[in-house]
Amino acid sequence: MLTNNNAMEKIVSENNISEFVYELTFNGDKNRYYVGSENRVIWFDNYGTPIVIGDLSPSETKKYKWIYSSLGTNYGVDTKGRIWMMTDHGAMINSGQVYKYSQ
């Protein structure tokens, strides 16, 4: 059985999932992540169980529109939806994209 040991919390009931607003993708990762109206980032495991893995919040600087936070790691999201990660040496790497959610 595969599990996500990095999950912040399991959603006990699917009734706790808000309507999706955004979809996140990461380079090299085939999974899809969704942001609900409560700004929680949700991943579905192999059994379809929704798991909160982070949150998306407004940025306090003009450099980014949002900050995606997951388990102590922060990623900047610019106005074009590009997700940026800073390396240990200070280089910025485009690591994904945020899209408006559409079914």
Phi, psi and omega in degrees: 000130178272138177226159176255101180286350181266003183294142176282318179197147173271143176275119187295320182229142177294346176291344179276358181273127177276171179297136181287141180245319182228159174237135179248139171231149179237140180303130178079004182239120182279352179288158173244143180236146185234146177247123178274176181296345177269007178067019174273137177268124188241135175240144177255124180286184184297345180258005180081013179278124179284133182228129177282124181244356180176192176215160179242121183229156178300142179282147177271357178241164179279349182295323181233153176278318180226166170237125174264123181242134177211117175051046176084358177255132179247139177238138175273143176239118183278181184292345177265005178086005179284135180264128183242140177236140177265129177284171178300337182261007175091001178281142178265130181238129174289117186245000179176194184211144173251130179240153170295133184286134172220139184283000000 
